[in-house]
Amino acid sequence: MIGLNIVYPVAGTVFLLFALLGVRARRWGNAAFHALLALSLLVGDRIGDLGNGALVLSLIAVATFGRMRARRTDDILAVAPRGNALFVPALVIPAAALIGTLLFKQMPALIDAKQGTLVALTLGVLLALAICYCWIRPALSAPFREGLRLMDDIGWAAVLPQMLASLGAVFAASGVGEVVGGIAGQAIPQGSLIGAVIAYGLGMALFTMVMGNAFAAFPVMAAAVGLPLLVHGYGADPAPVAAIGMLAGFCGTLMTPMAANFNLVPAALLELKDRSAVIKAQVPTALPLLAFNILFLWLVIR
């Protein structure tokens, strides 16, 4: 059955190529960081919890020592002008992800239903890469050199979403959701649907601001309010509860420096004097959007 067994090798191979290119350019810190990521993706399921823990600590050490450096702007690949047609390969990826997700649901014997979207996304990336090779005809290493340049500009923050999502799973496994649920149960008036919806929506936004990622906040708030109160208590459909809850969490992403890859890295790349400039620009959008998501979820459930 096709699932993560195709996603991880593809991603691991890409990071391995990044590491080799980093060694070739004598960028030792960047090469070590990407090699550790490649090792995690390629053999992470074989080295156990202790080995993966050591990998994570090694990644932190490489990032903390400040040995990672951004690539020079003169390394950018020059491409002949092709107008808006250059967007075609980029649009192939989301199109393949959408079509593949819907199509793979009809192939439960071939594609792991839980990983259908990731499989479709991976195939979309490979298809877009093939289109670029056939159409633009760059050097074999060109896409990976450009990918490495982008990864070097982002730096250690590239792995922040995965780290924070793992943190959310740890919080859920340690019972944080149950504790938060107990507090919420005491604070929400008995039988108040709007109170439960507000607690869920605000909780998703606030926990996302603390953790930096809605994927980290979701396990906590789903266990605390989403499942026990909204789904089991009021009979809400789990799909909109999860989807709109994530949207509420994303509103928190717009307002926190913990989401460094979204809010601090762009400020650094644009060389803004105020590191919080991106967050300040997003808050006027995030707050009304959060209120709308809470209202929308209430209307869906009631």
Stockholm file with secondary structure:
# STOCKHOLM 1.0

chainA/1-302         MIGLNIVYPVAGTVFLLFALLGVRARRWGNAAFHALLALSLLVGDRIGDLGNGALVLSLIAVATFGRMRARRTDDILAVAPRGNALFVPALVIPAAALIGTLLFKQMPALIDAKQGTLVALTLGVLLALAICYCWIRPALSAPFREGLRLMDDIGWAAVLPQMLASLGAVFAASGVGEVVGGIAGQAIPQGSLIGAVIAYGLGMALFTMVMGNAFAAFPVMAAAVGLPLLVHGYGADPAPVAAIGMLAGFCGTLMTPMAANFNLVPAALLELKDRSAVIKAQVPTALPLLAFNILFLWLVIR
#=GR chainA/1-302 SS CBSHHHHHHHHHHHHHHHHHHHHHTTCHHHHHHHHHHHHHHHHTTTSHHHHHHHHHHHHHHHHHTTCCCCCCGGGCCCCCCCGGGGHHHHHHHHHHHHHHHHHHTTCTTTBCGGGHHHHHHHHHHHHHHHHHHHHTCCCTTHHHHHHHHHHHHHGGGGGHHHHHHHHHHHHHHTTHHHHHHHHHHHHSCTTCHHHHHHHHHHHHHHHHHHHSCHHHHHHHHIIIIIIIIIITTTCCCHHHHHHHHHHHHHHHHTTCTTCHHHHTHHHHHTTCSCTTHHHHHHHHHHHHHHHHHHHHHHHHHC
#=GC SS_cons         CBSHHHHHHHHHHHHHHHHHHHHHTTCHHHHHHHHHHHHHHHHTTTSHHHHHHHHHHHHHHHHHTTCCCCCCGGGCCCCCCCGGGGHHHHHHHHHHHHHHHHHHTTCTTTBCGGGHHHHHHHHHHHHHHHHHHHHTCCCTTHHHHHHHHHHHHHGGGGGHHHHHHHHHHHHHHTTHHHHHHHHHHHHSCTTCHHHHHHHHHHHHHHHHHHHSCHHHHHHHHIIIIIIIIIITTTCCCHHHHHHHHHHHHHHHHTTCTTCHHHHTHHHHHTTCSCTTHHHHHHHHHHHHHHHHHHHHHHHHHC
//
